[in-house]
Amino acid sequence: MIRFPSFGESLGYAEYVSAPASDLAAKPRHLDHIHAAAVPMSGLTAWQFLIELGHNEQNPLQSERHSPVPLAGKSVMINGAAGGVGHLALQLAKHEGARVIAVASTRHEAFLRELGADEFIDYTKTKPEDDVRDIDLVVDAVGGPASGRFLRTIRRGGALFPIFPLGFAGHDEAADRGVTVSATQVRSSGDQLAKLARLLDSGEVRVAVDSTYPLSEAAVAHERAEAGHIQGKIVLAVGDAIADQSGQAGVPSVQWPPRMRGH
Ligand SMILES: NC(=O)c1ccc[n+]([C@@H]2O[C@H](COP(=O)([O-])OP(=O)(O)OC[C@H]3O[C@@H](n4cnc5c(N)ncnc54)[C@H](OP(=O)(O)O)[C@@H]3O)[C@@H](O)[C@H]2O)c1
């Protein structure tokens, strides 16, 4: 994820691009290129919301600087937990010592428990906002106008981090309930990628690939994204990268890097 968010209007996909060295980090040794490519956007988003912001640029989404909150021993509920940001946020929160409730649709339960979720809520059967109370932090990786429904699940003094904060309309209710609502816009960071790479290499954090497509099929990849219910990340591959994968191009499958803990 390079020169983000300052890349400008001419965004797109390409085989070659120039990048400032400060936006780059070495690929984790134990990940192939497909899995490594799946990390930066979602990994940096989860890192900057939950671990360290890492810069002092003006936040375009709110006047105050976003501050991560201490997670050790805290309860964290993650909505949209199976998606790109969600599955990495879950693992970072666990790594920091939180107890995590993952909210997603039915088919993601085994996946999220495997990643360390202490509890799973299937939102197609149960509304988390009706059942859960006194949470320290809700990370809403779906976000948008519906995020305010989570305010009632959070204890006074707790926090709500909507990853997609646009349209959030619950600021008055948040003030009444004594809940902090805070968001940030992700930024490129080679330093933070290097820290994430260490966790990926040790197997403490894993990255899931929903599906891979050759660059020439970027439009089909976007159709997959629009269909929703993503588990991990969609990756566009250049050159021979897809040939190295066990999964077929375009077929949703989770491909795990080996767990390297203890090796
Ligand atoms: N602030 C920033 O800088 C920043 C950075 C990156 C992304 N974002 C934003 O963050 C959001 C998430 O991005 P992403 O890449 O993680 O998206 P994603 O990979 O598409 O994941 C979204 C996940 O949400 C789940 N979901 C959909 N509707 C749901 C619902 N009603 N309740 C619970 N889960 C639901 C989906 O699966 P199931 O429905 O099957 O559970 C899916 O796994 C996007 O809006 C994106 O624009 C913001």
The ligand as a Tripos MOL2 file, in Angstrom:
@<TRIPOS>MOLECULE
LIG
   48    52     1     0     0
SMALL
NO_CHARGES

@<TRIPOS>ATOM
      1 N1        -10.5820    3.9540    7.6460 N.am      1 LIG1
      2 C1         -9.8070    3.4220    6.7060 C.2       1 LIG1
      3 O1         -8.7360    3.9610    6.3940 O.2       1 LIG1
      4 C2        -10.2200    2.1440    6.0260 C.ar      1 LIG1
      5 C3         -9.2260    1.2800    5.5440 C.ar      1 LIG1
      6 C4         -9.6150    0.0700    4.9700 C.ar      1 LIG1
      7 C5        -10.9770   -0.2300    4.8400 C.ar      1 LIG1
      8 N2        -11.9030    0.6710    5.2840 N.ar      1 LIG1
      9 C6        -13.3370    0.3720    5.1790 C.3       1 LIG1
     10 O2        -13.5890   -0.6630    6.1170 O.3       1 LIG1
     11 C7        -14.6630   -1.4810    5.6420 C.3       1 LIG1
     12 C8        -14.2300   -2.9370    5.6980 C.3       1 LIG1
     13 O3        -13.2130   -3.1710    4.7510 O.3       1 LIG1
     14 P1        -12.7510   -4.6550    4.4440 P.3       1 LIG1
     15 O4        -11.6920   -4.5620    3.4240 O.co2     1 LIG1
     16 O5        -12.4740   -5.3830    5.7110 O.co2     1 LIG1
     17 O6        -14.0930   -5.2520    3.7720 O.3       1 LIG1
     18 P2        -14.4080   -6.7620    3.3740 P.3       1 LIG1
     19 O7        -13.1460   -7.5260    3.2340 O.co2     1 LIG1
     20 O8        -15.3660   -6.7020    2.2580 O.co2     1 LIG1
     21 O9        -15.1350   -7.3450    4.6590 O.3       1 LIG1
     22 C9        -16.3870   -6.9680    5.0510 C.3       1 LIG1
     23 C10       -16.9260   -8.1250    5.9080 C.3       1 LIG1
     24 O10       -18.1220   -7.6870    6.5400 O.3       1 LIG1
     25 C11       -19.0210   -8.7940    6.5970 C.3       1 LIG1
     26 N3        -20.3760   -8.2180    6.6940 N.ar      1 LIG1
     27 C12       -21.1180   -7.6860    5.7070 C.ar      1 LIG1
     28 N4        -22.3020   -7.2380    6.1950 N.ar      1 LIG1
     29 C13       -22.2610   -7.4790    7.5350 C.ar      1 LIG1
     30 C14       -23.1570   -7.2300    8.6010 C.ar      1 LIG1
     31 N5        -24.3440   -6.6470    8.3970 N.pl3     1 LIG1
     32 N6        -22.7890   -7.5790    9.8590 N.ar      1 LIG1
     33 C15       -21.5990   -8.1760   10.0860 C.ar      1 LIG1
     34 N7        -20.7090   -8.4440    9.1080 N.ar      1 LIG1
     35 C16       -21.0330   -8.1050    7.8510 C.ar      1 LIG1
     36 C17       -18.7530   -9.5970    5.3450 C.3       1 LIG1
     37 O11       -18.9570  -11.0050    5.4830 O.3       1 LIG1
     38 P3        -20.2870  -11.7220    6.0880 P.3       1 LIG1
     39 O12       -21.4410  -10.7970    5.7910 O.co2     1 LIG1
     40 O13       -20.3870  -13.0170    5.3540 O.co2     1 LIG1
     41 O14       -20.0090  -11.8850    7.5690 O.co2     1 LIG1
     42 C18       -17.2410   -9.3830    5.1250 C.3       1 LIG1
     43 O15       -16.4760  -10.4500    5.6420 O.3       1 LIG1
     44 C19       -14.9910   -0.9860    4.2300 C.3       1 LIG1
     45 O16       -16.1120   -0.1310    4.3130 O.3       1 LIG1
     46 C20       -13.7610   -0.1920    3.8380 C.3       1 LIG1
     47 O17       -14.0670    0.8460    2.9260 O.3       1 LIG1
     48 C21       -11.5520    1.8380    5.8830 C.ar      1 LIG1
@<TRIPOS>BOND
     1     1     2 1
     2     2     3 2
     3     2     4 1
     4     4     5 ar
     5     4    48 ar
     6     5     6 ar
     7     6     7 ar
     8     7     8 ar
     9     8     9 1
    10     8    48 ar
    11     9    10 1
    12     9    46 1
    13    10    11 1
    14    11    12 1
    15    11    44 1
    16    12    13 1
    17    13    14 1
    18    14    15 2
    19    14    16 1
    20    14    17 1
    21    17    18 1
    22    18    19 2
    23    18    20 1
    24    18    21 1
    25    21    22 1
    26    22    23 1
    27    23    24 1
    28    23    42 1
    29    24    25 1
    30    25    26 1
    31    25    36 1
    32    26    27 ar
    33    26    35 ar
    34    27    28 ar
    35    28    29 ar
    36    29    30 ar
    37    29    35 ar
    38    30    31 1
    39    30    32 ar
    40    32    33 ar
    41    33    34 ar
    42    34    35 ar
    43    36    37 1
    44    36    42 1
    45    37    38 1
    46    38    39 2
    47    38    40 1
    48    38    41 1
    49    42    43 1
    50    44    45 1
    51    44    46 1
    52    46    47 1
@<TRIPOS>SUBSTRUCTURE
     1 LIG1         1 GROUP 0 **** ****
